[in-house]
Amino acid sequence: MRFANFPNLRLLKLNEAKLLAILCRFINENVSSVDLCEGVWGKGMANEGKRCALKNLVTNLRKVLSEDGSLQIINRRWSGYALTNIWTL
């Protein structure tokens, strides 16, 4: 769904919303890929296929967040991701 007055704005898909909610809960903190996979897909779901799906979700969410520019998802190599507010760095 798109909004007439905001052509680049769209509703988040369910798993994008779950990912954003987890990252918001721990803003400016590292969240492991395992915790993110389990938070989005359920306990015990942190396998290699879900990690690839997580990378795709992060990419899609970054595109949405780039419209505003104040929030960024940072990749913490080998350990996970963090949502940061550029105004508080």
ZADO-1210 file (C-alpha; in nm, 4 decimals, padded with zeros to 6 digits):
<atoms>
<atom x="00.0000" y="00.0000" z="00.0000" code="MET" pos="1"/>
<atom x="00.1284" y="00.3451" z="-00.0910" code="ARG" pos="2"/>
<atom x="00.0067" y="00.6851" z="00.0199" code="PHE" pos="3"/>
<atom x="-00.0881" y="00.9541" z="-00.2340" code="ALA" pos="4"/>
<atom x="00.0747" y="01.2449" z="-00.0484" code="ASN" pos="5"/>
<atom x="00.3889" y="01.0439" z="00.0254" code="PHE" pos="6"/>
<atom x="00.4846" y="00.8486" z="-00.2887" code="PRO" pos="7"/>
<atom x="00.7902" y="00.6840" z="-00.1331" code="ASN" pos="8"/>
<atom x="00.6148" y="00.5827" z="00.1885" code="LEU" pos="9"/>
<atom x="00.4872" y="00.2272" z="00.2234" code="ARG" pos="10"/>
<atom x="00.3650" y="00.0019" z="00.4993" code="LEU" pos="11"/>
<atom x="00.6205" y="-00.2381" z="00.6398" code="LEU" pos="12"/>
<atom x="00.5783" y="-00.6067" z="00.5732" code="LYS" pos="13"/>
<atom x="00.5220" y="-00.8201" z="00.8829" code="LEU" pos="14"/>
<atom x="00.8787" y="-00.9465" z="00.9204" code="ASN" pos="15"/>
<atom x="01.0207" y="-00.5994" z="00.8505" code="GLU" pos="16"/>
<atom x="00.8025" y="-00.4652" z="01.1311" code="ALA" pos="17"/>
<atom x="00.9164" y="-00.7429" z="01.3667" code="LYS" pos="18"/>
<atom x="01.2802" y="-00.6692" z="01.2875" code="LEU" pos="19"/>
<atom x="01.2347" y="-00.2957" z="01.3399" code="LEU" pos="20"/>
<atom x="01.0541" y="-00.3546" z="01.6710" code="ALA" pos="21"/>
<atom x="01.3410" y="-00.5683" z="01.8017" code="ILE" pos="22"/>
<atom x="01.6038" y="-00.3173" z="01.6920" code="LEU" pos="23"/>
<atom x="01.4037" y="-00.0286" z="01.8443" code="CYS" pos="24"/>
<atom x="01.3812" y="-00.2125" z="02.1750" code="ARG" pos="25"/>
<atom x="01.7617" y="-00.2231" z="02.1834" code="PHE" pos="26"/>
<atom x="01.8410" y="00.1036" z="02.0048" code="ILE" pos="27"/>
<atom x="02.2134" y="00.1834" z="01.9896" code="ASN" pos="28"/>
<atom x="02.2915" y="-00.1676" z="02.1174" code="GLU" pos="29"/>
<atom x="02.4238" y="-00.4653" z="01.9259" code="ASN" pos="30"/>
<atom x="02.1674" y="-00.7408" z="01.8667" code="VAL" pos="31"/>
<atom x="02.3063" y="-01.0738" z="01.7502" code="SER" pos="32"/>
<atom x="02.1945" y="-01.2292" z="01.4241" code="SER" pos="33"/>
<atom x="02.0769" y="-01.5333" z="01.6200" code="VAL" pos="34"/>
<atom x="01.8548" y="-01.3183" z="01.8447" code="ASP" pos="35"/>
<atom x="01.7161" y="-01.1324" z="01.5434" code="LEU" pos="36"/>
<atom x="01.6391" y="-01.4542" z="01.3534" code="CYS" pos="37"/>
<atom x="01.4679" y="-01.6040" z="01.6564" code="GLU" pos="38"/>
<atom x="01.2764" y="-01.2824" z="01.7193" code="GLY" pos="39"/>
<atom x="01.1465" y="-01.2677" z="01.3630" code="VAL" pos="40"/>
<atom x="01.0915" y="-01.6386" z="01.2845" code="TRP" pos="41"/>
<atom x="01.0807" y="-01.8095" z="01.6246" code="GLY" pos="42"/>
<atom x="01.3009" y="-02.0078" z="01.8607" code="LYS" pos="43"/>
<atom x="01.5508" y="-02.2401" z="01.6991" code="GLY" pos="44"/>
<atom x="01.5214" y="-02.0731" z="01.3570" code="MET" pos="45"/>
<atom x="01.8708" y="-01.9231" z="01.3373" code="ALA" pos="46"/>
<atom x="01.9974" y="-02.1408" z="01.0517" code="ASN" pos="47"/>
<atom x="02.1990" y="-02.0337" z="00.7490" code="GLU" pos="48"/>
<atom x="01.8883" y="-01.9890" z="00.5317" code="GLY" pos="49"/>
<atom x="01.7296" y="-01.7558" z="00.7841" code="LYS" pos="50"/>
<atom x="02.0532" y="-01.5569" z="00.8142" code="ARG" pos="51"/>
<atom x="02.0371" y="-01.4940" z="00.4386" code="CYS" pos="52"/>
<atom x="01.6721" y="-01.3946" z="00.4752" code="ALA" pos="53"/>
<atom x="01.7737" y="-01.1640" z="00.7629" code="LEU" pos="54"/>
<atom x="02.0260" y="-00.9896" z="00.5366" code="LYS" pos="55"/>
<atom x="01.7480" y="-00.9309" z="00.2825" code="ASN" pos="56"/>
<atom x="01.5154" y="-00.7956" z="00.5529" code="LEU" pos="57"/>
<atom x="01.7870" y="-00.5592" z="00.6738" code="VAL" pos="58"/>
<atom x="01.8456" y="-00.4377" z="00.3174" code="THR" pos="59"/>
<atom x="01.4738" y="-00.3723" z="00.2661" code="ASN" pos="60"/>
<atom x="01.4403" y="-00.1976" z="00.6007" code="LEU" pos="61"/>
<atom x="01.7441" y="00.0193" z="00.5296" code="ARG" pos="62"/>
<atom x="01.5738" y="00.1392" z="00.2101" code="LYS" pos="63"/>
<atom x="01.2633" y="00.2377" z="00.4060" code="VAL" pos="64"/>
<atom x="01.4643" y="00.4102" z="00.6799" code="LEU" pos="65"/>
<atom x="01.6756" y="00.5990" z="00.4262" code="SER" pos="66"/>
<atom x="01.3705" y="00.8122" z="00.3381" code="GLU" pos="67"/>
<atom x="01.3962" y="00.9853" z="00.6756" code="ASP" pos="68"/>
<atom x="01.7696" y="00.9539" z="00.7281" code="GLY" pos="69"/>
<atom x="01.7722" y="00.9836" z="01.1069" code="SER" pos="70"/>
<atom x="01.7837" y="00.6089" z="01.1748" code="LEU" pos="71"/>
<atom x="02.0419" y="00.3685" z="01.0392" code="GLN" pos="72"/>
<atom x="02.0980" y="-00.0032" z="01.0721" code="ILE" pos="73"/>
<atom x="02.4656" y="-00.0706" z="01.1274" code="ILE" pos="74"/>
<atom x="02.6205" y="-00.4081" z="01.0573" code="ASN" pos="75"/>
<atom x="02.8400" y="-00.5209" z="01.3442" code="ARG" pos="76"/>
<atom x="03.0724" y="-00.7633" z="01.1731" code="ARG" pos="77"/>
<atom x="03.0414" y="-01.1194" z="01.2997" code="TRP" pos="78"/>
<atom x="02.8062" y="-01.0217" z="01.5777" code="SER" pos="79"/>
<atom x="02.4814" y="-00.8723" z="01.4464" code="GLY" pos="80"/>
<atom x="02.3177" y="-00.5375" z="01.3860" code="TYR" pos="81"/>
<atom x="02.2397" y="-00.2165" z="01.5709" code="ALA" pos="82"/>
<atom x="01.9809" y="00.0529" z="01.5036" code="LEU" pos="83"/>
<atom x="02.1315" y="00.3937" z="01.5595" code="THR" pos="84"/>
<atom x="01.9844" y="00.7392" z="01.5710" code="ASN" pos="85"/>
<atom x="02.2309" y="00.9680" z="01.3923" code="ILE" pos="86"/>
<atom x="02.1330" y="01.2594" z="01.6165" code="TRP" pos="87"/>
<atom x="02.2554" y="01.0797" z="01.9312" code="THR" pos="88"/>
<atom x="02.5866" y="00.9395" z="01.8018" code="LEU" pos="89"/>
</atoms>
